[in-house]
Amino acid sequence: MASQINPPSERQMGKVIELQVHRLTKVNIEKRKKRSWDLYLYLNNGKWKKYITTDEAWFYMNKVKEIRRIQYVSRDVKHPTLEVYQRRENHSSGFMVWGGALFNGKTKLYFVDPGAKVNSTYYINNVLKPFLTKDALRLYSDGDFVFHHDSGPSHVSKITTEFMKGKLKFIS
């Protein structure tokens, strides 16, 4: 389907293979409108030069580890007489990295320990504290910056918010 001259949209392909496609709700749309306007007000008149925007991301590494049996049929139609392809393939292993970008440069990358649950305590001890003691001082020696991160559960929890209050200006 995707190789056609005018391929269908992701939503159309999702309907064909009965896959639910992500869709914003009215509540999500309103939240984004409010947050984006607040962010705009914070950033205008050159204030954006004082912002450190951070995020975390997963990176996946593919290696060949084991042989898997693959049948190219729908999930509910498995039959022993159908042709089975033997293929070496691994289950992707990945790692999570946290970093930030800003007008003056970039933060150090902080790697999340394999298997770690990134809750408030982990986020504070393994990301925020090292960031504040190393990167923040290096990038803004006067301490005049605004820390921006998304509204992930470990970022907006009561514990994390209390930790950041008084230490830095921030928006989530």
MOLIN-V908623 format. One record per helix or strand of 3 or more residues. SS is the DSSP state (alpha for helix, beta for strand). FROM is the first residue (numbers start at 1). LEN is the number of residues. If there is no record, write none. Layout:
# MOLIN-V908623
SS | FROM | LEN
SS | FROM | LEN
This chain:
# MOLIN-V908623
alpha | 10 | 7
alpha | 26 | 18
alpha | 47 | 4
beta | 51 | 11
beta | 66 | 5
beta | 85 | 5
beta | 93 | 10
alpha | 120 | 20
beta | 146 | 3
alpha | 153 | 4
alpha | 158 | 7
beta | 169 | 3
